[in-house]
């Protein structure tokens, strides 16, 4: 399969300016709980409570606060099964010549059946870094990331290798339909070999030196598919430091089932690239101050401007569903602005959070009808003039929104504080929310979320 080259247009100070579509009348900003008004308990009573002590869970110490280590994960596999994983405390490994034992950790995994909370399956995994490692899928399965490997499992917790990468896989995202993966992996830049006799091309030499199997082929006889490397399809940066010990980052868009690579590019740092089944989103500077234009670039070629938002910082985009986007921006006073808009360019609702809510995490129901917004809550605005210290964090809280209209369905503190998240889950239907709080997994049953507004027929590309 031919591999296309993806040119990422990251939002920087010299990003391309475009004329935005004519702005529509913005909806009123919705009321939102402020930090001083957050209750010391959930706004609704929990339907079920599953104690954590019998599962062997130990709350991490305050020493981890600020390190943003992924110390737990909580995910619905379906409406009646929760996957709960957490770090098992133990002795630190002595660092070896390879230098990876210092990040090695043991993770305990349990599958819990609702409503009783009975353990249906359990396992223990050895993982090798401190970043997020579990992504739930729609069909009762989940993906597990470790080093350069991506594995898949289900409620049995039996792991099956899926993909091996030429370098460490550090992050991944999925489109709302979960047909595609966006991966970030660290892979050294291969030096082009110059042949004094045959004059072979540097691209061919790069491909031979990388030594990576092609898409869909097996790696080292393991039967595990490996995505093609970027070396034969992406030109090297002439100003890159070939002698640097730090490998370059490679971002890919792949088909999840086959591992086929659609787009690939080398980048300077990890990229969050929001995609749906049609293409990927970029933020371009608009013609007015603090204006950003959302541009959807189609996989089939061409692009379309969806609309614009006002933000004093480079906004962050996420697809809540195939047809709805959540844009996270900044207000003039440092407050967080949330704007929900459709791929047809219609703004559905907008809201804002105070500047004392930081490091947000987004958790979305697989049907896109509800999402949770989790933040650390501090006692002052955090900026370059007032940096954050551990003692400034007063709590961690979560607000559950209806995606269609921005109404709030649940507000709650969560404890212990896990600054990398992993302590909030929403069921596939959006009707159940699970939280780690007060020494238990608390499960809430909510009314059915409202349906999303209908959208015009999609554009397949240009």
C-alpha positions as MATLAB code, in Angstrom:
seq = 'XXXXXXXXXXXXXXXXXXXXXXXXXXXXXXXXXXXXXXXXXXXXXXXXXXXXXXXXXXXXXXXXXXXXXXXXXXXXXXXXXXXXXXXXXXXXXXXXXXXXXXXXXXXXXXXXXXXXXXXXXXXXXXXXXXXXXXXXXXXXXXXXXXXXXXXXXXXXXXXXXXXXXXXXXXXXXXXXXXXXXXXXXXXXXXXXXXXXXXXXXXXXXXXXXXXXXXXXXXXXXXXXXXXXXXXXXXXXXXXXXXXXXXXXXXXXXXXXXXXXXXXXXXXXXXXXXXXXXXXXXXXXXXXXXXXXXXXXXXXXXXXXXXXXXXXXXXXXXXXXXXXXXXXXXXXXXXXXXXXXXXXXXXXXXXXXXXXXXXXXXXXXXXXXXXXXXXXXXXXXXXXXXXXXXXXXXXXXXXXXXXXXXXXXXXXXXXXXXXXXXXXXXXXXXXXXXXXXXXXXXXXXXXXXXXXXXXXXXXXXXX';
ca = [
       0.000    0.000    0.000;
       1.316    3.460   -0.830;
       2.127    5.569    2.197;
       1.229    9.245    2.004;
       3.308   11.919    3.670;
       1.518   14.005    6.258;
       2.600   17.617    6.600;
       1.478   18.765   10.037;
       0.572   22.432   10.352;
       1.100   22.964   14.048;
      -0.336   26.139   15.594;
       2.624   28.449   16.114;
       3.176   32.156   16.116;
       3.847   32.176   12.387;
       1.060   29.795   11.445;
      -0.756   30.568    8.251;
      -3.518   33.139    8.559;
      -6.781   32.554    6.794;
     -10.012   34.402    6.449;
     -12.518   32.735    8.726;
     -16.102   32.031    7.751;
     -18.560   34.686    8.832;
     -19.102   34.268   12.596;
     -22.475   33.141   13.844;
     -24.209   34.544   16.914;
     -22.467   32.838   19.866;
     -24.693   30.941   22.301;
     -24.916   32.190   25.884;
     -22.158   30.966   28.202;
     -23.590   28.312   30.489;
     -23.310   28.455   34.245;
     -20.678   26.174   35.715;
     -19.711   25.145   39.203;
     -16.797   27.229   40.464;
     -14.098   25.763   42.664;
     -15.425   27.459   45.791;
     -18.828   25.901   45.157;
     -17.781   22.322   44.495;
     -19.502   20.045   47.002;
     -17.467   17.828   49.286;
     -19.480   14.902   47.942;
     -21.027   13.954   44.570;
     -24.044   15.989   43.458;
     -25.975   12.702   43.098;
     -25.968    9.607   45.322;
     -23.992    6.662   43.988;
     -26.046    3.702   42.783;
     -23.351    1.174   43.734;
     -20.129    1.284   45.721;
     -17.269   -1.179   45.307;
     -14.645   -1.010   48.114;
     -11.042   -0.745   46.937;
      -9.244   -2.420   49.846;
     -10.340   -5.983   48.947;
      -8.938   -5.428   45.443;
      -5.469   -4.689   46.826;
      -5.440   -1.040   45.807;
      -3.173    1.319   47.738;
      -3.529    5.057   47.219;
      -0.281    6.623   45.919;
       1.601    9.010   48.153;
       1.725   12.761   47.671;
       5.270   12.421   46.305;
       3.746   11.544   42.913;
       1.689   14.731   42.721;
       2.926   16.846   39.822;
       4.837   14.034   38.095;
       1.776   13.151   35.975;
       2.490    9.426   36.168;
      -0.324    7.113   35.061;
      -0.928    5.205   38.296;
      -4.342    3.687   37.518;
      -6.958    3.255   34.816;
     -10.722    2.843   35.035;
     -12.729    1.892   31.933;
     -16.106    0.398   31.036;
     -15.703   -2.636   28.776;
     -19.497   -2.688   28.405;
     -22.439   -1.484   30.509;
     -21.903   -4.188   33.144;
     -18.138   -4.711   33.256;
     -15.449   -2.376   34.578;
     -11.733   -2.772   33.930;
      -9.727   -1.416   36.855;
      -5.922   -1.435   36.745;
      -3.440    0.069   39.180;
       0.214    0.138   40.066;
       1.289   -2.416   42.649;
       3.755   -0.822   45.104;
       7.063   -2.632   45.392;
      10.816   -2.283   45.514;
      12.482   -0.181   42.836;
      14.570   -2.139   40.338;
      18.280   -1.436   40.151;
      19.090    0.257   36.852;
      20.841   -2.020   34.355;
      23.004   -1.320   31.328;
      19.867   -0.940   29.201;
      18.570    1.640   31.638;
      14.926    0.556   31.466;
      14.473   -1.249   34.786;
      14.195    2.108   36.578;
      10.826    2.673   34.883;
       9.592   -0.917   35.160;
       6.432   -1.364   37.206;
       3.885   -4.025   38.071;
       0.252   -3.356   37.180;
      -2.636   -5.347   38.631;
      -5.757   -5.646   36.442;
      -9.216   -6.763   37.538;
     -12.500   -6.997   35.654;
     -15.470   -6.176   37.907;
     -19.051   -7.241   37.237;
     -21.784   -4.740   38.057;
     -23.667   -4.227   40.252;
     -22.107   -6.619   42.789;
     -18.508   -5.729   41.972;
     -17.433   -9.367   41.817;
     -14.010  -10.029   40.268;
     -14.598  -11.808   36.940;
     -10.928  -11.929   35.884;
      -7.570  -10.735   37.158;
      -4.001  -10.486   35.878;
      -0.672   -8.790   36.559;
       1.365   -7.027   33.874;
       4.927   -5.727   33.818;
       5.057   -2.380   31.994;
       8.027   -0.184   31.249;
       7.131    3.488   31.467;
       4.857    5.787   33.415;
       2.534    7.137   30.708;
      -1.035    6.076   29.924;
      -1.213    2.416   28.959;
      -4.916    1.424   28.489;
      -7.443    2.557   25.852;
     -10.939    1.037   25.912;
     -12.608   -0.013   22.656;
     -16.295   -0.156   21.755;
     -16.643   -3.914   21.420;
     -15.654   -4.976   24.936;
     -11.954   -5.021   24.058;
      -9.138   -2.694   25.066;
      -5.643   -1.786   23.853;
      -2.573   -2.088   26.080;
       0.594   -0.135   25.238;
       4.051   -1.220   26.407;
       7.410   -0.160   24.957;
       7.161   -0.606   21.180;
       4.239   -3.032   21.351;
       0.497   -2.626   21.147;
      -1.585   -5.497   22.493;
      -5.320   -6.173   22.660;
      -7.488   -7.977   25.199;
     -11.046   -8.297   26.498;
     -12.804   -9.245   29.731;
     -10.705  -12.435   29.961;
      -7.513  -10.296   30.224;
      -5.733  -12.649   27.807;
      -3.330  -10.450   25.819;
      -2.834  -10.740   22.049;
      -0.062   -8.840   20.208;
      -1.410   -6.446   17.575;
       1.361   -4.126   16.342;
       5.094   -3.708   16.864;
       6.724   -0.341   16.125;
      10.331    0.396   15.129;
      10.696    2.477   18.296;
       8.986    3.056   21.625;
       5.271    3.772   21.235;
       4.603    6.599   23.653;
       1.015    7.638   22.908;
      -2.011    6.888   20.764;
      -5.418    8.341   19.939;
      -8.450    6.855   18.183;
     -11.120    8.328   15.950;
     -14.730    8.198   17.273;
     -15.516    5.124   15.156;
     -12.240    3.498   16.318;
     -11.321    2.513   12.778;
      -8.080    4.489   12.875;
      -5.172    4.989   15.244;
      -2.953    8.038   15.587;
       0.356    6.953   17.095;
       3.427    8.783   18.356;
       6.617    6.727   18.563;
      10.268    7.572   19.156;
      12.395    6.303   16.269;
      16.001    7.224   15.473;
      16.672    9.020   12.220;
      18.583    6.696    9.888;
      21.621    8.281    8.291;
      21.563    8.029    4.482;
      24.282    5.713    3.186;
      26.148    7.159    0.209;
      27.252    4.566   -2.300;
      30.423    5.578   -4.228;
      29.701    3.115   -7.034;
      26.052    2.614   -7.826;
      24.654    6.050   -6.968;
      21.626    4.551   -5.195;
      19.170    7.036   -3.788;
      19.312    8.110   -0.166;
      15.653    7.176    0.302;
      16.410    3.609   -0.747;
      19.418    3.520    1.555;
      17.339    4.827    4.446;
      14.742    2.146    3.893;
      17.377   -0.594    3.847;
      19.106    0.701    6.973;
      15.869    0.979    8.943;
      15.361   -2.742    8.404;
      11.685   -2.564    9.387;
       9.181   -4.957    7.825;
       6.541   -3.569    5.522;
       2.942   -2.979    6.504;
       1.141   -6.185    7.356;
       4.277   -8.339    7.441;
       5.449  -10.146   10.534;
       8.229   -8.994   12.816;
      10.957  -11.472   13.810;
       8.677  -14.356   12.995;
       6.218  -13.306   15.681;
       3.250  -12.942   13.368;
       2.732   -9.406   14.688;
       2.051   -6.718   12.093;
       4.457   -3.795   11.967;
       3.672   -0.371   10.488;
       6.038    0.823    7.772;
       8.672    3.285    8.893;
       8.700    6.823    7.629;
      12.254    6.692    6.307;
      11.382    5.894    2.702;
       8.535    8.383    2.490;
       9.496   11.387    4.604;
      12.437   13.571    3.676;
      14.972   14.068    6.430;
      15.305   17.443    8.115;
      18.614   18.871    6.954;
      19.079   20.718   10.230;
      18.318   17.730   12.463;
      21.081   16.599   14.809;
      22.017   13.163   13.530;
      24.316   12.594   16.496;
      21.717   13.418   19.118;
      20.958   10.664   21.615;
      17.317   11.704   21.555;
      15.434    9.961   18.721;
      12.985   11.819   16.542;
       9.233   11.424   16.910;
       7.144    9.746   14.204;
       3.407   10.307   13.981;
       1.267    7.909   11.949;
      -2.368    7.397   11.093;
      -3.106    3.667   10.717;
      -6.088    1.451   10.089;
      -6.651   -0.292   13.419;
      -7.676   -3.685   12.050;
      -4.935   -4.105    9.440;
      -2.108   -1.821   10.590;
      -2.005   -0.197    7.148;
      -0.408    3.254    7.309;
      -2.419    6.101    5.774;
      -0.259    9.095    6.711;
       3.144    9.443    8.343;
       5.485   12.269    9.303;
       8.455   13.110   11.496;
       7.803   15.793   14.108;
       9.777   17.520   16.853;
       7.487   16.460   19.693;
       4.427   14.316   20.346;
       1.354   15.461   18.420;
      -2.303   15.282   19.389;
      -3.975   14.928   15.999;
      -7.800   14.779   16.211;
      -9.337   12.670   13.436;
     -12.688   11.284   12.351;
     -13.441    8.939    9.462;
     -12.989   11.759    6.920;
      -9.767   13.458    7.930;
      -7.824   15.358   10.570;
      -8.251   18.782   12.182;
      -5.789   21.663   12.118;
      -5.944   25.055   13.831;
      -4.987   27.990   11.619;
      -4.697   31.598   12.708;
      -7.608   33.720   11.576;
      -7.555   37.223   10.240;
      -8.601   38.819   13.555;
      -6.842   38.927   16.903;
      -7.176   35.776   19.015;
      -9.100   34.068   16.201;
      -8.465   30.450   15.240;
      -9.987   28.649   12.271;
     -10.715   24.926   12.360;
      -9.687   23.270    9.119;
     -10.631   19.670    8.273;
      -8.106   18.074    5.899;
      -9.608   15.095    4.108;
      -7.790   11.794    3.741;
      -8.949   11.775    0.128;
      -7.394   15.190   -0.530;
      -8.525   18.771   -0.116;
      -9.799   20.514    2.992;
     -12.699   22.526    4.351;
     -12.881   25.311    6.946;
     -15.452   24.424    9.610;
     -15.655   27.657   11.577;
     -13.684   29.776   13.995;
     -13.267   30.262   17.754;
     -11.796   33.027   19.877;
      -8.894   31.967   22.085;
      -5.863   33.747   23.513;
      -3.919   30.456   23.387;
      -3.597   27.797   20.728;
      -6.805   25.756   21.161;
      -6.985   22.006   21.540;
      -9.532   20.017   19.517;
     -11.173   16.650   20.192;
     -13.829   14.739   18.294;
     -16.558   13.799   20.772;
     -18.299   11.898   17.980;
     -18.077   11.652   14.217;
     -19.946   14.961   13.850;
     -19.176   16.937   17.031;
     -15.942   18.651   18.064;
     -14.999   20.011   21.473;
     -12.635   22.972   21.243;
     -10.711   23.887   24.396;
      -9.337   27.425   24.378;
      -8.374   30.258   26.704;
     -10.138   33.434   27.730;
      -8.479   36.790   28.269;
      -8.309   36.252   32.051;
      -6.803   32.754   31.837;
     -10.098   30.920   32.129;
     -10.684   27.752   30.088;
     -13.258   28.052   27.317;
     -15.117   25.027   25.966;
     -16.895   25.334   22.626;
     -18.872   22.469   21.084;
     -19.402   22.679   17.341;
     -20.420   20.367   14.540;
     -18.435   19.399   11.451;
     -21.014   21.439    9.541;
     -19.700   24.563   11.321;
     -22.597   25.065   13.741;
     -21.774   26.089   17.329;
     -23.918   24.024   19.709;
     -22.941   25.546   23.053;
     -20.102   27.191   24.945;
     -19.068   27.320   28.579;
     -16.066   28.310   30.626;
     -14.160   27.241   33.716;
     -12.217   29.496   36.089;
      -8.413   29.819   35.762;
      -8.023   27.899   39.039;
      -9.000   24.654   37.244;
      -5.927   23.258   35.494;
      -4.561   20.186   33.668;
      -7.908   19.074   32.223;
      -8.598   15.488   31.170;
     -11.348   14.540   28.714;
     -13.209   11.235   29.052;
     -15.871   10.491   26.435;
     -18.621    7.889   26.168;
     -18.066    5.786   23.050;
     -21.412    6.956   21.609;
     -20.281   10.589   22.018;
     -23.391   11.672   23.938;
     -21.674   12.422   27.267;
     -18.203   13.408   28.359;
     -16.419   14.089   31.621;
     -14.167   17.095   32.212;
     -11.677   16.409   35.002;
      -9.376   19.069   36.471;
      -7.051   19.810   39.342;
      -8.482   22.626   41.435;
      -6.049   25.150   42.879;
      -6.374   28.145   45.163;
      -4.992   30.634   42.621;
      -4.558   31.108   38.909;
      -1.504   29.272   37.599;
       0.763   31.154   35.182;
       4.404   32.104   34.704;
       4.102   34.705   37.455;
       2.309   32.383   39.881;
       3.565   28.816   39.336;
       1.920   25.850   40.975;
       3.271   24.031   44.000;
       1.899   20.739   45.289;
       0.323   22.434   48.285;
      -1.673   24.706   45.946;
      -3.785   21.768   44.725;
      -6.873   21.607   46.893;
      -8.829   18.863   45.142;
      -9.495   17.036   41.901;
     -12.985   17.272   40.475;
     -15.013   16.044   37.537;
     -17.975   17.552   35.705;
     -20.058   15.340   33.408;
     -21.666   17.153   30.452;
     -24.364   16.257   27.954;
     -22.598   16.693   24.618;
     -25.688   17.899   22.752;
     -26.442   20.962   24.886;
     -23.712   21.381   27.517;
     -26.014   20.629   30.449;
     -24.281   19.242   33.541;
     -25.381   15.749   34.607;
     -22.999   15.142   37.542;
     -20.365   17.000   39.557;
     -18.093   15.297   42.059;
     -14.706   15.423   43.719;
     -12.455   12.414   43.142;
      -9.855   11.043   45.517;
      -7.050   10.226   45.730;
      -5.789   12.891   43.346;
      -4.347   11.301   40.195;
      -2.989   14.141   38.077;
      -2.639   11.910   34.994;
      -6.279   10.820   35.253;
      -7.435    7.229   35.035;
      -9.968    7.611   37.850;
     -13.109    8.415   35.806;
     -15.014    6.234   33.308;
     -18.234    6.609   31.289;
     -20.149    3.605   29.970;
     -20.731    3.170   26.212;
     -24.335    4.438   26.505;
     -23.320    7.432   28.636;
     -25.798    6.388   31.331;
     -23.256    5.140   33.884;
     -20.301    6.995   35.363;
     -17.677    5.359   37.587;
     -15.313    7.325   39.859;
     -12.512    6.473   42.251;
     -13.540    8.342   45.361;
     -13.489    7.877   49.088;
     -11.807    4.479   49.101;
     -14.256    2.961   46.617;
     -15.362    2.820   43.012;
     -18.610    4.754   43.005;
     -20.969    4.035   40.101;
     -23.724    6.502   39.182;
     -26.747    5.840   36.991;
     -27.880    8.875   35.024;
     -30.874    9.585   32.783;
     -30.414    8.878   29.099;
     -28.418   11.692   27.445;
     -30.127   13.795   24.762;
     -29.449   12.943   21.139;
     -27.105   15.055   19.065;
     -28.702   17.392   16.512;
     -28.895   16.051   12.995;
     -26.215   17.239   10.616;
     -26.306   17.782    6.860;
     -24.928   15.148    4.507;
     -21.180   14.706    4.835;
     -18.592   15.866    2.371;
     -16.469   12.967    1.217;
     -13.625   15.222    0.145;
     -12.630   17.661   -2.537;
];
